[in-house]
Amino acid sequence: MLLHAGTIFLSAFLLFLVQPVIAKQILPWFGGAAAVWATCLVFFQSVLLVGYAYSDWTTRLLAPRRQAWLHIALLATSLLVIPIIPDAHWKPGAESGEPSLIILGLLGATIGLPYFLLSATSPLVQAWFWQSFRHAVPYRLFALSNLASLLALLSYPVLIEPFLPLAAQSWVWSIAYCAFVLLCGVTAFVSTRAPAAAQAPAARAGDHAGKPPAISDYLAWVALSAVGSCLLLAVTNQLTQNVASIPFLWVVPLSLYLLTFILCFDHPRWYHRGVFLTATALLLPAMAWYSDSLDLWTAAPLYAAGLFACCMFCHGELTLLRPGPRYLTTFYVMVAVGGALGALLVGVAAPYLMSGYYELQVAVVACAVLLYYRTLASRWWVAGASLAVVMASATFAVINISDYLSNTRIKMRNFYGVVRTRDYPTPVPFRVMYHGGINHGGQLLDPESRARPTSYFAPTSGYGRAFASLPDGPRRVGVLGLGAGAIAAYSRQGDLFRFYEIDPQVAAVAVTEFTFLRDSKAQVDVVLGDGRLSLEREQDQGYDLLAIDAFSGDSIPMHLITREAMAIYLRHLKPEGVIVFQATNRFVDISPVVERLAAEFGLTAVLVTDVPDNTEGADYWISPTDQILVTKNKQLLAAEAIRSVAEPLAPRPDFRVWTDDFYNLLRILKQ
């Protein structure tokens, strides 16, 4: 028992520990987009399915000894890909193609075989355990594997990420994997020595450990697992699009999801059907109502509670439908099919089949329908209440989607998110670009006013004051993040404005829906690709001003505010130039991060806050902003436009400099 349990525990721990380790390494290569983690989950769930299918196939068709030697051979082969460090040739360029396919190929080449074998271990070792000890039901070992997975996830942001650089994380994991290969090989060998295991598959065929599952059972297993997986990815997307795509926000929803597996498969006492049916019925309409909310401090706890209750319902119902141990591996295959299907629907299909972020609404309604289906055999009032939950959830979802679409001119979606434009006719016609739910620049539509800087780039903003304080003469300006192109309102004859934009649909909308780029008197270049990677590849540009404004929704790509990124910016900046960081954000305060970076490189950082007049009839197209100016040019900071409003950032010696290997979102969350 100890040998089997130890093998399962170590395999599950490594299986889920590798997920944030590898995803964090490749996140900067794809602009820090929230979809990176969703695509990784598609890979993880799909390979988990392949691992479970392998376990089921070998258990049913191979004699135990042949099965064990096949597994030992694959374990030995997997050591050829150690250590798990992604090759730099996978870094995408402007012409690299679909990011999702690159990520899937990268993961397959880097961790494919080890992840497959780790995925297969839990059901396979459980099957070996049952073959050796027919009287023992191994489902609690499944709960043990999920407990190990949860411990791995929780340990990463607390015990691993803050102390080990990424390369060291990969090496430590690789060494632990070698230990797992040895342990699993021993378990495979020992399992074949047991008397029960010596029976051939044909001899085991007459074992009547439970009745065969019906087609309805297979469909129910897949549906319950798929809905839980859909909710996991939909809630994760909602969080990472609005805050940051980082391991901490990946781990929280996935931990709740795993916790429900642990509780439901450990013992029947944890799934009290009446309690969780009621909780699910109450929380589903609430989640549908808040599914488009930008008040994350209210919505996030609701999403977390809803995800936990709904997954307890899905996985609790799974335990009620589980078969006897004879069909254990088949059951796990169907659960994995559902998990992979849910991940594929949200992570791959949704960006191409849905023009907006509707996954959460659809997943909530699907869960409500499943709730109704599972209560049809209950008392009439229970089924009636479940039907009312379906109707309420669907109604609230439709209301939110309709509001999301109101006054929308165009709407486009791809790997990097949803871009849409909306016109506001009164009191002055104004067009806005939204990325997710966040304003990414706008333009006055009146021909006489459309050249005026608006939104986050007003004359009183940090950008406006920096441009007003720069020396006369031609200027070279670099901008990471195009948006609507509103910053080009400051361009003049003889200037160069060079925009770096990772999302090609943002570039298309900026040209077709706005005229800032077309009307500019300066030379305007648009470079497609991640801004930091593009700057790494370019010769020194000698910028007078470099703007760091590359948000995805309201999420800040963390790889743009690290020591390594700052070194790249300074290489492209003139000695007397200025870097302007867009610090306007509802959830995080990057001021201490930028202050430490400035101090590290001997620069001065000041904060410029602009709060426009909000009285009736005021310029509603001007947005409140926080922008940080970083420079060594004392004359620039002494200019009246800046000196009169700038606040020096207080030194934070207790705050650690962020690097590509280390950053801690928790320390910069706003209250």
Secondary structure, DSSP 8 states (H G I E B T S, - for coil): -HHHHHHHHHHHHHHHHHHHHHHHHHGGGGTT-THHHHHHHHHHHHHHHHHHHHHHHHHHHS-HHHHHHHHHHHHHHHGGG-S----GGGS--TT---HHHHHHHHHHHHHHHHHHHHHHHHHHHHHHHHHH-TTS-THHHHHHHHHHHHHHHHHIIIIITTTS-HHHHHHHHHHHHHHHHHHHHHHHHHHTTSTGGGS-HHHHTT--SS----HHHHHHHHHHHHHHHHHHHHHHHHHHHHS---HHHHHHHHHHHHHHHHHHHH-GGG--HHHHHHHHHHHHHHHHHTTT---HHHHHHHHHHHHHHHHHHHHHHHHHH---GGGHHHHHHHHHHHHHHHHHIIIIIHHHH-SSS-HHHHHHHHHHHHHHHHTTTS-HHHHHHHHHHHHHHHHHHHHHHHHHHTTEEEEEEETTEEEEEEEE-SSS-EEEEEETTEEEEEEE-STTTTTS--BTT-TTSHHHHHHHHS-SS--EEEEE--TT-GGGGG--TT-EEEEEES-HHHHHHHHHH--HHHH-SSEEEEEES-HHHHHHHS----EEEEEE---BTTB--GGGSSHHHHHHHHHHEEEEEEEEEE---SSB--HHHHHHHHHHTT-EEEEEEE----STTS-TTB--EEEEEEES-HHHHHSHHHHTT-EE----TTS----SS---GGGGB--
